[in-house]
C-alpha cells in the first residue's frame, strides 16, 4: 500500500471535442489522442469525476471539493468541534428486516451516527482514526441501484455476516484500528447490517489472527498473504465487496505494481464490487490505464472525491506509539502542511492569466497537490474480457506496459531515485533500489545513470542496508 503522494500535472480535459496539449512537464503521458472535457457550474465549488463513457475526467457542476483544511476535514455541513450532537438510533425498513443506513456524506453525519462530539484539540486525530470506516460507509451509499448491498441476497460471511475484504491491509494501520474498535464497530454504526459485518484484512504485512468486535456482532480476521495466494488457499470464499486503500497501483512503479497484478486479476474474476482509492489525479490516471485499459474493468461509478480523506500516519494511529497530545499535534501538522501546499498551488496558478476562463481555473483547482489519503475513489466490478481465460496474457500485457513506463520514468527521475536511495527508510530504499535495478537493465539507461553517480550510490546503499540483491546493473553495463 502506497503512503506517498506523487504530485504532478494530471491529464484533464477541457471542452467537448477540443484537443489539449498532451505534453506533460512533470511526467510522461500514458496514451495519445486523449480528449479532455470539463463541465463547470457558475458556483465556485467543483469536484472531479470520471466519465466512464469517454474515459475522460470531468468536473461536476455545483458540488464541493473535499475540505481537507485544519478546521474542517469533510466539506460543507461539518459541525463545529464543540457542537453538541445527538444520537438517533438507525431506523428499520422492510418490516424490520434490515436497518436502513443513514446517508454518510459529511463529518457531521458521522458524529450524529456515532453519538460523539470530539474536542476541538483532538478533532483531526478523531477523524483520522475513523476515516477508513467512514470512507467505506460513504462509498457503499454511492453504489448504483442493483449493486447496493440492499440488492444482494445476503451476507457471504460467517453466520450470514456481510463480508468485506480489505486487500493490501497493514498490521500497523487496519490491524491497529481493528484492535482499537475503530473499524468494524464504526462501520456497523455508519452502515448497519442486521447480521453484522465481517472484515477480512488480507496482505503480506498482516499477521494472522481473528477476534469478534467489542459488541460481539461483528468479526475481524487477518491473513498474512497476497490476495491471489489467499484465494488459492480459500478457493470457495468470495466477499460481498472488496476495498483497496491507496494500493499504489496508479503510481505505475514496477516493483509495486508487479506484485498487485495477479491480485487485480483475481478480484475482477470474482465479479464483485471493487472499491479503490488513491492520493491524487495522477494515480487515478495510472489506475485507469491498468484496470480500465488493460483489464477492461466495468465501471460502477465515476471517480469521486472523498469527504473523509485524512492523513493516516501509522505512528499517530497506533496505540502506545505516541501520547494522545503528540498524535493529535502530528495530525494537525500534516493537515496544516496540506493546507499550505494547496494554498501555494492556488497562489501560483492565480498568477497565470486565464482571461476569466472557468474551465482553466477548474483544471488547476482539481490538480492541487493534496497529500491526504484516500482523496479519490471509484467502484468497479468484473471485466468485459474473459479474465479466467486470458489472465496470463493480460498480466503479461500489464507487466510489459509498466516496465516500459519504468524506463521512461528512469530517464526523467533518475537523480530523484538516487536521492531516495540515501534516505532513512529501509522500505523506501528497497523500493527505489529495485526501480534502479530494473530500469538499468537497459544499457542506454545504465550509462545515463552512471553519469549521474549511480555506481557509488548503489554500492553505498548495498553496504549500508545489506540488500539481498545488490542493484549493480549500472556497474555491469560500464
C-alpha positions in Angstrom: 0.0 0.0 0.0 1.4 3.3 -1.0 1.6 6.1 1.6 3.5 8.7 -0.5 1.8 11.3 -2.6 3.1 11.7 -6.1 2.4 15.3 -7.1 2.4 16.3 -10.7 0.4 17.6 -13.6 -2.6 15.5 -14.4 -4.5 14.9 -17.5 -7.7 16.9 -17.5 -9.9 17.7 -20.4 -11.4 21.0 -21.5 -14.3 21.5 -23.9 -16.1 18.9 -25.9 -14.1 17.8 -28.9 -11.4 20.3 -28.1 -7.9 18.8 -28.2 -5.4 19.6 -25.4 -1.6 19.7 -25.5 -0.6 16.3 -24.1 3.0 17.3 -23.3 3.5 16.9 -19.6 6.3 18.7 -17.9 6.2 16.6 -14.8 6.0 13.1 -16.3 5.3 11.2 -19.5 1.7 10.9 -20.8 0.5 7.3 -20.9 -1.6 7.4 -24.0 -2.1 9.5 -27.1 -5.2 11.3 -28.6 -6.9 11.6 -25.3 -9.8 14.1 -25.5 -10.5 16.1 -22.4 -13.6 17.9 -21.3 -14.8 19.6 -18.2 -18.2 20.9 -17.1 -18.1 23.8 -14.7 -21.1 25.4 -13.0 -21.4 29.0 -12.1 -20.9 28.3 -8.5 -17.4 28.1 -7.1 -17.2 24.5 -5.9 -16.0 21.7 -8.3 -15.4 18.1 -7.8 -13.7 15.8 -10.2 -15.4 12.7 -11.6 -14.5 10.2 -14.3 -16.8 10.0 -17.3 -16.9 6.3 -18.0 -18.4 6.6 -21.4 -15.4 8.5 -22.7 -12.8 7.7 -20.1 -12.4 11.5 -19.6 -12.1 13.4 -16.4 -15.0 15.8 -15.8 -15.7 18.4 -13.2 -19.3 18.2 -12.0 -21.5 21.2 -11.5 -22.2 22.8 -8.2 -20.5 20.4 -5.9 -18.0 20.9 -3.2 -14.4 19.9 -3.3 -13.3 17.8 -0.3 -12.5 20.1 2.6 -9.1 18.9 3.9 -8.4 22.0 6.0 -7.3 22.0 9.5 -10.6 23.3 10.7 -13.0 21.2 8.6 -11.8 18.0 7.1 -15.0 16.8 5.5 -16.7 19.6 3.5 -19.7 21.7 3.8 -22.0 21.0 6.7 -19.4 19.8 9.2 -20.2 20.6 12.8 -18.1 22.9 14.9 -15.7 21.0 17.1 -17.6 22.0 20.2 -21.1 21.5 18.8 -23.2 19.0 20.6 -24.7 16.2 18.6 -27.4 13.7 19.5 -27.6 10.1 18.5 -30.7 8.8 16.9 -30.9 5.0 16.6 -31.0 3.8 13.0 -34.5 3.3 11.6 -35.6 0.0 10.2 -37.5 -0.6 7.0 -39.0 -3.5 5.2 -40.8 -4.6 8.3 -37.7 -4.5 10.4 -35.8 -6.9 8.2 -32.8 -4.7 7.6 -31.6 -1.4 9.1 -31.6 1.5 6.7 -28.2 3.2 6.6 -28.1 6.9 7.0 -26.5 8.9 4.2 -22.9 9.4 5.3 -21.7 12.4 3.4 -20.0 14.7 6.0 -18.3 14.5 9.3 -21.5 15.9 10.9 -23.4 12.8 9.8 -20.6 10.6 11.2 -20.8 12.4 14.6 -24.6 12.0 14.6 -24.4 8.3 13.8 -21.7 7.7 16.4 -23.2 10.0 19.0 -19.8 11.5 19.6 -18.6 15.1 19.7 -14.8 15.3 19.7 -13.0 18.1 21.4 -11.5 20.8 19.2 -8.0 20.0 20.3 -8.2 16.4 19.1 -10.6 16.8 16.1 -8.1 15.9 13.4 -6.9 12.8 15.3 -10.5 11.7 16.0 -11.4 12.0 12.3 -8.1 10.3 11.1 -8.9 7.2 13.3 -12.4 6.9 11.8 -11.6 7.9 8.2 -11.3 4.4 6.8 -14.7 3.2 8.2 -16.3 6.5 7.1 -14.9 6.2 3.6 -16.3 2.6 3.2 -19.7 3.6 4.5 -19.9 6.7 2.3 -18.7 4.8 -0.8 -21.2 2.0 -0.2 -24.0 4.5 -0.2 -22.8 5.7 -3.6 -23.2 2.4 -5.3 -25.8 2.5 -8.1 -29.2 0.7 -7.8 -28.8 -3.0 -8.5 -25.3 -3.1 -7.0 -26.0 -2.0 -3.4 -25.8 -4.4 -0.5 -29.6 -4.0 -0.1 -30.0 -5.6 -3.5 -27.9 -8.6 -2.6 -29.4 -11.9 -1.5 -27.5 -11.9 1.8 -24.2 -11.7 3.5 -21.4 -14.1 2.5 -19.5 -14.2 5.8 -19.7 -16.4 8.8 -23.2 -16.7 10.3 -24.6 -14.6 7.5 -22.5 -11.5 8.2 -21.7 -9.1 5.3 -18.2 -10.0 4.2 -15.8 -7.2 3.1 -12.2 -7.8 2.1 -9.7 -5.1 2.7 -6.9 -6.1 0.3 -3.3 -4.8 0.9 -4.1 -4.2 4.6 -1.3 -3.5 7.0 -0.9 -4.6 10.6 0.1 -1.0 11.7 -3.0 0.6 10.1 -6.1 -1.5 9.5 -4.9 -4.1 12.1 -4.3 -1.4 14.7 -7.6 0.3 14.1 -9.4 -3.0 14.4 -7.8 -3.7 17.8 -8.9 -0.3 19.0 -12.5 -0.9 17.9 -12.3 1.8 15.2 -13.0 -0.2 12.1 -15.8 -2.9 12.1 -17.6 -1.3 15.1 -17.6 2.1 13.4 -18.6 0.7 10.1 -21.6 -1.1 11.7 -22.8 2.2 13.2 -22.4 4.1 10.0 -23.7 1.4 7.6 -25.6 -1.0 9.8 -26.4 -4.6 8.8 -28.8 -6.7 10.8 -26.4 -9.7 10.7 -23.3 -7.5 11.3 -20.1 -7.1 9.3 -17.1 -9.4 8.8 -13.9 -7.8 7.7 -11.1 -9.9 6.2 -7.8 -8.0 6.3 -5.5 -9.5 3.7 -2.0 -8.6 2.9 1.6 -9.7 3.3 2.2 -7.0 6.0 -0.6 -8.5 8.2 -0.2 -11.1 10.9 -2.8 -14.0 11.2 -5.4 -13.6 13.8 -9.1 -13.3 14.4 -11.4 -11.8 17.0 -15.0 -10.6 17.4 -16.0 -7.0 17.6 -16.3 -5.5 21.0 -20.1 -5.8 20.9 -19.9 -9.4 19.6 -21.9 -8.6 16.5 -19.0 -8.2 14.0 -15.9 -10.2 13.2 -12.4 -9.2 12.1 -9.9 -11.7 10.8 -6.4 -11.1 9.3 -4.5 -13.2 6.8 -0.7 -13.0 6.0 -0.8 -13.3 2.3 -1.3 -11.6 -1.1 -4.8 -11.8 -2.3 -4.1 -14.2 -5.1 -2.3 -16.6 -2.7 -5.1 -16.3 -0.2 -7.7 -17.2 -2.9 -5.7 -20.3 -3.8 -5.9 -21.4 -0.1 -9.5 -20.4 0.3 -11.0 -21.1 -3.2 -14.6 -21.1 -2.0 -14.6 -17.7 -0.3 -16.0 -14.7 -2.1 -16.9 -11.4 -0.3 -19.8 -9.1 -0.8 -17.3 -6.4 -1.8 -13.6 -5.6 -1.7 -11.6 -2.5 -0.9 -8.1 -1.3 -2.0 -7.0 1.6 0.2 -4.2 3.6 -1.5 -2.8 0.5 -3.2 -0.2 2.4 -5.2 -1.2 0.7 -8.5 -1.7 4.1 -10.0 1.9 5.1 -9.4 2.9 2.6 -12.2 6.1 1.9 -10.3 7.2 -1.5 -11.4 8.3 -3.1 -8.1 5.0 -2.2 -6.5 2.6 -2.8 -9.4 4.1 -6.1 -10.3 3.0 -7.6 -7.0 -0.5 -6.4 -7.5 -1.3 -7.6 -11.0 -2.3 -11.3 -10.1 -4.4 -10.0 -7.3 -6.2 -7.5 -9.5 -6.9 -10.2 -12.0 -8.4 -12.4 -9.2 -10.6 -9.6 -7.9 -12.0 -9.0 -11.3 -12.6 -12.7 -11.9 -14.7 -12.8 -8.8 -17.1 -10.2 -10.3 -17.7 -8.4 -7.0 -18.0 -4.6 -6.3 -14.4 -3.4 -6.0 -13.6 0.0 -4.4 -10.2 1.6 -5.0 -8.9 4.8 -3.5 -5.8 6.9 -4.2 -4.0 10.1 -3.3 -4.2 12.2 -6.4 -5.3 12.6 -10.0 -2.1 11.3 -11.4 -2.6 8.0 -9.6 -6.1 7.9 -10.9 -4.8 8.1 -14.4 -2.4 5.2 -13.6 -5.2 3.1 -12.2 -7.3 3.8 -15.3 -4.5 2.5 -17.5 -4.1 -0.7 -15.6 -7.7 -1.5 -14.6 -9.7 0.1 -17.4 -7.5 -0.2 -20.4 -5.6 -3.4 -19.8 -8.1 -5.4 -17.8 -11.1 -3.6 -19.2 -12.9 -3.4 -15.8 -16.5 -2.4 -15.8 -17.2 0.9 -14.0 -20.0 1.1 -11.5 -19.4 4.8 -10.7 -17.5 7.8 -11.9 -14.4 8.8 -10.0 -15.5 10.8 -7.0 -13.8 12.9 -4.3 -14.0 11.6 -0.8 -15.3 13.9 2.0 -13.5 11.7 4.6 -9.9 12.0 3.2 -7.4 12.3 6.0 -3.8 11.9 6.9 -3.3 8.4 8.2 0.3 8.2 9.7 0.6 4.9 11.4 2.7 6.4 14.2 -0.2 8.6 15.3 -2.8 5.9 14.9 -1.0 3.0 16.6 -1.8 2.8 20.3 1.1 3.5 22.6 3.5 4.8 19.9 2.7 8.4 20.9 0.9 10.2 23.6 -2.6 11.4 22.6 -1.3 15.0 22.6 1.6 14.2 20.3 -0.5 12.2 18.0 -3.1 15.0 17.7 -0.3 17.5 17.1 1.2 15.4 14.3 -2.2 15.1 12.5 -2.8 18.8 12.8 0.7 19.5 11.5 0.1 17.3 8.5 -3.3 19.0 7.8 -1.7 22.4 8.1 1.1 21.4 5.7 -1.5 20.1 3.3 -3.3 23.4 3.5 -0.1 25.3 2.8 0.7 23.2 -0.2 -2.7 23.6 -1.7 -2.7 27.4 -0.9 0.7 27.8 -2.5 -0.5 25.9 -5.6 -3.5 28.2 -5.9 -1.5 31.3 -5.4 0.9 30.2 -8.1 -1.9 29.4 -10.5 -3.6 32.7 -9.9 -0.6 34.4 -11.3 -1.3 32.8 -14.6 -3.7 34.8 -16.7 -6.7 32.7 -17.9 -8.8 35.6 -19.2 -11.6 34.6 -16.8 -11.8 31.1 -18.2 -13.7 29.0 -15.7 -12.5 25.7 -17.3 -8.8 26.6 -16.9 -9.4 27.6 -13.3 -11.3 24.3 -12.6 -8.5 22.3 -14.2 -5.9 23.9 -11.9 -8.0 23.6 -8.8 -8.5 19.8 -9.3 -4.8 19.4 -9.7 -4.0 21.0 -6.4 -1.3 18.8 -4.6 -3.4 17.4 -1.7 -1.4 14.9 0.4 -4.1 13.3 2.4 -5.0 9.6 2.0 -8.0 8.2 0.0 -8.8 11.6 -1.6 -10.4 10.0 -4.7 -12.3 6.7 -5.2 -14.1 4.7 -7.8 -16.2 1.5 -7.8 -15.6 -1.2 -10.5 -16.9 -4.7 -11.0 -15.6 -7.5 -13.1 -14.4 -7.1 -16.6 -15.7 -7.0 -20.2 -13.0 -9.6 -21.0 -12.9 -13.3 -20.1 -10.3 -12.8 -17.4 -10.2 -16.5 -16.4 -9.2 -17.5 -20.0 -6.8 -14.6 -20.6 -5.4 -14.0 -17.2 -1.8 -14.8 -18.0 -1.9 -12.8 -21.3 -3.4 -9.8 -19.6 -0.9 -9.8 -16.7 2.0 -10.0 -19.1 0.5 -7.1 -21.1 0.2 -5.0 -18.0 3.7 -6.0 -16.9 5.2 -5.0 -20.2 3.4 -1.7 -20.1 4.6 -0.9 -16.5 8.2 -1.9 -17.4 8.1 0.5 -20.4 6.8 3.2 -18.0 9.6 2.4 -15.6 12.2 3.1 -18.3 10.6 6.3 -19.3 10.4 7.4 -15.6 14.0 6.5 -15.2 15.2 8.8 -17.9 13.4 11.7 -16.2 13.6 10.8 -12.5 17.0 9.0 -12.1 18.5 11.8 -10.0 15.5 11.8 -7.7 15.7 8.0 -7.3 19.3 8.2 -6.4 18.5 10.8 -3.7 15.9 8.4 -2.3 18.5 5.7 -2.1 20.3 7.8 0.5 17.2 8.1 2.7 16.5 6.7 6.1 13.5 4.5 5.4 14.5 0.9 4.6 11.2 0.3 2.8 11.7 3.3 0.6 15.4 2.4 -0.1 14.5 -1.1 -1.1 11.7 0.1 -3.4 14.0 2.6 -5.3 16.8 0.1 -5.4 14.5 -2.2 -7.3 13.4 0.6 -9.6 17.0 1.5 -10.4 18.0 -2.2 -10.9 15.1 -2.9 -13.2 15.4 0.3 -15.3 19.2 0.0 -15.7 19.0 -3.5 -17.2 18.7 -1.4 -20.3 22.3 -0.5 -21.2 21.4 3.0 -22.5 19.7 3.9 -19.2 22.5 2.3 -17.3 25.0 4.6 -18.9 22.9 7.6 -18.2 22.6 6.5 -14.5 26.3 6.0 -14.3 26.9 9.5 -15.5 24.9 10.7 -12.5 27.0 8.9 -10.0 24.8 5.8 -9.6 27.6 3.3 -9.1 28.9 4.9 -6.0 25.4 5.5 -4.6 24.3 1.9 -5.2 27.5 0.5 -3.6 27.0 2.6 -0.5 23.3 1.5 -0.4 24.3 -2.1 -0.6 26.8 -1.8 2.2 24.5 0.2 4.4 21.4 -1.9 4.1 22.8 -5.2 3.1 20.3 -5.7 0.3 19.8 -9.3 -0.7 20.4 -8.5 -4.3 22.7 -5.6 -5.0 21.3 -3.4 -7.9 24.6 -3.2 -9.8 23.3 -3.3 -13.3 24.8 0.1 -13.8 28.3 -1.1 -13.0 28.0 -4.2 -15.1 27.0 -2.0 -18.2 30.1 0.2 -18.0 
